[in-house]
Amino acid sequence: MTLIARIDDEMAGVITLGQKNERGDIGLAAVKTKFRGKGIGKYLISASLKIFYEKGFPGIQVVTQKDNFHACKLYEHFGFYQESVYNVYHFWLPLS
């Protein structure tokens, strides 16, 4: 499921919701740069939590990068806490 926040006719933010390991799962969450700091992220997280609650999920999870300070702060505001840490390494092959 995808939730979209709009201001006038412009997409201001988006969040994707799913299910993983019996939990509600927040996938991608993003707010357009010019709309940051206006409560759009909080609005999207609040709407997501309401949907997960109504669907009866026993828990909700989200994965983000530790360096994404603003996202971590937002999730902590809603009571999320760090459950585990995984290091994922990417190796990019040259295209030619």
C-alpha distance (Angstrom), angle and dihedral (degrees) to the residues before:
residue distance angle dihedral
M1 . . .
T2 3.78 . .
L3 3.80 125.3 .
I4 3.79 119.1 -161.2
A5 3.80 126.1 -163.7
R6 3.79 113.9 -152.6
I7 3.76 131.5 -167.3
D8 3.78 109.5 -161.7
D9 3.81 101.5 -37.2
E10 3.79 95.8 -33.5
M11 3.79 126.1 101.4
A12 3.82 105.6 -119.1
G13 3.80 100.3 174.2
V14 3.78 145.7 -7.9
I15 3.79 138.3 -157.5
T16 3.80 130.0 -174.6
L17 3.79 123.1 -147.0
G18 3.77 131.2 -163.3
Q19 3.77 143.8 137.2
K20 3.82 129.8 -90.6
N21 3.80 127.5 170.6
E22 3.82 92.7 -8.5
R23 3.82 90.5 -55.5
G24 3.75 131.8 107.7
D25 3.80 107.4 -104.2
I26 3.79 128.7 -151.6
G27 3.78 107.5 -152.3
L28 3.78 118.4 174.7
A29 3.80 120.0 6.4
A30 3.79 120.1 178.7
V31 3.79 139.6 159.6
K32 3.78 122.0 -161.0
T33 3.81 110.3 -108.8
K34 3.80 96.6 -116.0
F35 3.82 91.1 53.8
R36 3.81 97.8 48.6
G37 3.78 117.3 120.6
K38 3.81 92.7 30.3
G39 3.83 98.1 99.3
I40 3.81 96.4 -100.2
G41 3.83 92.8 127.0
K42 3.81 91.4 49.7
Y43 3.79 90.3 48.4
L44 3.82 92.0 51.8
I45 3.82 94.0 46.3
S46 3.83 91.1 47.4
A47 3.80 91.6 50.6
S48 3.81 90.0 47.7
L49 3.80 93.6 51.0
K50 3.80 90.0 49.9
I51 3.81 91.5 52.5
F52 3.81 92.8 47.4
Y53 3.81 90.7 47.9
E54 3.81 92.0 49.7
K55 3.81 90.2 50.0
G56 3.81 90.4 52.5
F57 3.80 100.7 -119.3
P58 3.83 111.9 171.0
G59 3.80 91.7 -142.1
I60 3.78 143.8 -1.6
Q61 3.78 128.5 -134.6
V62 3.76 137.4 -171.1
V63 3.79 132.1 -174.9
T64 3.78 121.3 -149.3
Q65 3.77 139.4 152.1
K66 3.78 116.5 -88.2
D67 3.80 89.6 -132.8
N68 3.81 90.3 58.8
F69 3.80 91.2 92.9
H70 3.81 96.9 173.5
A71 3.81 93.8 50.9
C72 3.81 92.2 46.6
K73 3.81 90.5 50.1
L74 3.81 91.1 49.0
Y75 3.80 93.3 50.7
E76 3.81 91.9 45.7
H77 3.81 88.5 52.8
F78 3.81 87.2 62.6
G79 3.82 94.0 48.0
F80 3.79 100.1 -95.6
Y81 3.78 114.9 145.5
Q82 3.77 135.6 -170.4
E83 3.78 108.9 -89.4
S84 3.78 99.3 171.6
V85 3.79 143.1 -12.3
Y86 3.78 124.8 -131.3
N87 3.77 125.5 -177.6
V88 3.78 112.9 -143.8
Y89 3.76 118.1 -169.9
H90 3.79 124.6 -162.1
F91 3.76 125.4 -152.5
W92 3.77 114.7 -165.1
L93 3.78 118.5 -157.6
P94 3.81 119.1 -147.8
L95 3.81 112.5 -102.0
S96 3.79 94.9 -134.5
